[in-house]
């Protein structure tokens, strides 16, 4: 183990990069960022599926101190967002401090000298006085333990580990899951597949995605007059924050307005009353993240696409068996089943005072003071910690705070 540095940051995604920038601004340069992947960017490196993009307008989904006047459209796609984080890391001199393909496996606090010892998958240890954990909540794909999954003879992969070598053209494809990622990739793959079956456990509230190209003239104006881009950012923030009322008061004015917007959107795009009924949620707006899409419903209307709401009993070598005994033959399964978001720092093993494991401290649920600090784990800072996520605005704003 080498010299004790001021900080070790785990993760080079949005949160970890922000921590490094803030440390440098404070005059602290003896820190290391550990990143398990081959590049920076976190979730915007992992999620490269067709149609991947952000459902928060780009001028808000960016660091307040690093505005980008050159966003190409209202809702940027994954390559552009990843390039933004890479450029910010370069501009702020972080790359020399980042160790790529170095996975942290755990950390332990030494009460005698007040330091943390961080372990890596390669067996290396690093000592620091401040442990900053920025691993995020959306980096561990969740694949449900459905019986028979390993027996499937076709191709299967999770949306966050998209297999770009697989050609889906002419294949019988299933999307198991219909969440935020699925509503983006389903419209992209529907024209390619011979048959696409979308397995839905519960429907989502979906509002229109008003996505426009930002032309060269407008981008030049943002570069020439940065105050205009700041004003746009503020207007997006205020409009997004106004929706918070829909989540707090299920019967309030804002909630009723958003519910009606979603129902009007559904009715305008899905004329079939039976299909529309199966796509209508039976829970209040805000119980799950409200999705933003204008091409998901039209994809479901295609002749080669079927929405399946019957429960899955098991996976067979030839496809999916439903609870009623019907077997849907398949060549490929895409798991659009989200992430282990409630696991937080798993699979990291973190031990604080008295050697107590964080997973034991959180046995009844994860909690942290202001989402940042945990009692019994001195000098450990969480970014994107418990109760800091939100469903209506930019998580970057939350982490900056």
Secondary structure, DSSP 8 states (H G I E B T S, - for coil): ----EEEEEE--SHHHHHHHHHHHHTT---EEEE-SSSSS-THHHH---TT-B-SS-TTTSS-TTS--TT-SBSS-BHHHHHHHHHHHHHHTT-GGGEETT--EEEEEEETTTTEEEEEETTS-EEEEEEEEE---SSSSB-----TTGGG--SEEEEGGG--TT---TT-EEEEE--STTHHHHHHHHHTT-SEEEEE-SS---EE-----B--HHHHHHHHH-HHHHHHHHHHHHHHHHHTHHHHH-TTSHHHHHHHHHHHHHHHHH---HHHHHHTS-SS-TTSS--EE-SSHHHHHTSTTEEEE-S-EEEEETTEEEETTS-EEE-SEEEE---B-GGGTTTT-EEE-GGG-BHHHHTTT----BTTTB-TTSTTEEESS-TT---SSS-HHHHHH-
